[in-house]
């Protein structure tokens, strides 16, 4: 099984088996450890691989809030790496840019064949692992 993760306050997970997308879920980050058990590989969107965080906000308070949010996601990326190392699971991050543009539900379904409901976190998780799905 290959698992894709979009870390955040609402963490999206996508599960691939035999190259096919079989499940999408949204969890709290504290559940990452139990959700990755049994995976062959975990691929996650790694905010630490983005050299710049751009903001169009003119407010210093808003810019500081964005910086704090990115810091939280950086910490969750470190958590994913640590949990996978302890469990002996291959794990690596890819940059948000390498994941590609966000997809709406219709484009996502056309690309992946997924017929169920999905939210943006789950779709991002699926796209993070999409290029690695055949290794499942």
C-alpha positions in Angstrom: 0.0 0.0 0.0 1.1 3.5 -0.9 -0.2 6.3 1.3 -0.3 10.0 0.3 -0.5 12.6 3.0 -1.5 16.3 2.8 -0.5 17.4 6.3 -2.4 20.1 8.1 -5.0 20.7 10.8 -7.2 18.6 8.6 -4.8 16.0 7.3 -5.8 14.3 4.0 -4.8 10.7 3.4 -5.1 8.7 0.2 -4.6 5.0 0.0 -3.4 3.2 -3.2 -3.3 -0.6 -3.6 -2.1 -2.2 -6.8 -1.9 1.3 -8.4 -5.6 2.0 -7.7 -6.9 4.6 -5.4 -9.0 2.7 -2.8 -9.7 5.2 0.0 -9.6 8.8 1.0 -10.0 10.1 4.5 -9.4 13.3 6.5 -8.0 12.9 10.0 -6.5 14.9 12.9 -2.6 14.9 12.6 -2.4 13.0 15.9 -3.8 9.9 14.1 -1.0 9.8 11.5 1.0 7.1 13.3 -1.8 4.6 13.4 -3.1 5.3 9.9 0.3 4.6 8.2 0.8 1.2 9.8 1.1 -1.4 7.1 2.2 1.0 4.3 5.0 0.1 1.9 5.7 3.8 1.3 4.4 7.2 2.5 4.6 10.2 0.3 3.7 13.6 1.8 3.5 17.2 0.7 6.5 18.7 2.3 6.2 22.4 3.0 9.9 22.4 4.0 10.8 22.0 0.3 9.3 25.3 -0.6 12.0 28.0 -0.5 9.6 30.9 -0.2 6.2 31.5 1.3 4.5 34.2 -0.6 1.8 36.4 0.8 -0.2 39.2 -0.7 -1.4 40.4 2.6 -0.6 44.0 3.7 -1.2 43.1 7.3 1.8 42.2 9.5 -0.6 40.2 11.8 -1.8 38.2 8.8 1.7 37.5 7.6 2.7 36.3 11.1 -0.3 34.0 11.3 0.7 32.5 7.9 4.2 32.0 9.1 2.9 30.3 12.2 0.7 28.0 10.1 3.6 27.0 7.9 5.7 26.3 11.0 2.9 23.9 12.2 2.9 22.1 8.9 6.7 21.8 8.9 6.4 20.2 12.3 3.9 17.7 11.0 6.2 16.8 8.2 8.9 16.1 10.7 6.4 13.9 12.6 5.6 11.9 9.5 9.3 11.2 8.8 9.9 10.2 12.5 6.8 7.9 12.7 7.6 6.2 9.4 11.3 5.7 10.5 10.2 4.0 13.7 7.8 1.8 11.8 10.4 1.0 9.1 8.2 2.6 6.3 9.9 4.3 3.4 8.8 7.9 3.5 9.6 11.0 1.5 8.2 14.4 0.9 7.6 16.3 -2.4 7.2 20.0 -2.8 3.8 21.5 -3.2 4.9 22.6 -6.7 5.9 19.0 -7.7 2.4 17.9 -6.6 0.9 20.1 -9.2 -2.1 22.4 -9.2 -5.2 21.7 -7.1 -7.9 19.8 -8.8 -11.6 20.2 -8.4 -13.7 17.1 -7.8 -14.6 16.6 -11.5 -11.0 16.8 -12.8 -9.9 14.6 -9.9 -12.5 11.9 -10.8 -11.5 12.0 -14.5 -7.8 11.6 -13.7 -8.1 9.0 -10.9 -11.4 7.2 -11.5 -12.5 8.1 -8.0 -16.3 8.1 -7.8 -16.8 8.9 -4.1 -16.9 12.2 -2.3 -13.6 14.0 -1.7 -12.4 17.2 -0.2 -9.4 19.3 -1.2 -7.1 17.8 1.5 -7.9 14.3 0.3 -7.4 15.2 -3.3 -4.1 16.8 -2.5 -3.0 13.7 -0.6 -3.9 11.5 -3.6 -2.0 13.7 -6.0 1.1 13.8 -3.8 1.3 10.0 -4.1 -0.2 9.7 -7.6 3.2 9.3 -9.5 4.2 6.5 -7.0 0.9 4.6 -7.0 2.1 1.8 -9.3 4.8 0.8 -6.8 2.0 -0.5 -4.5 
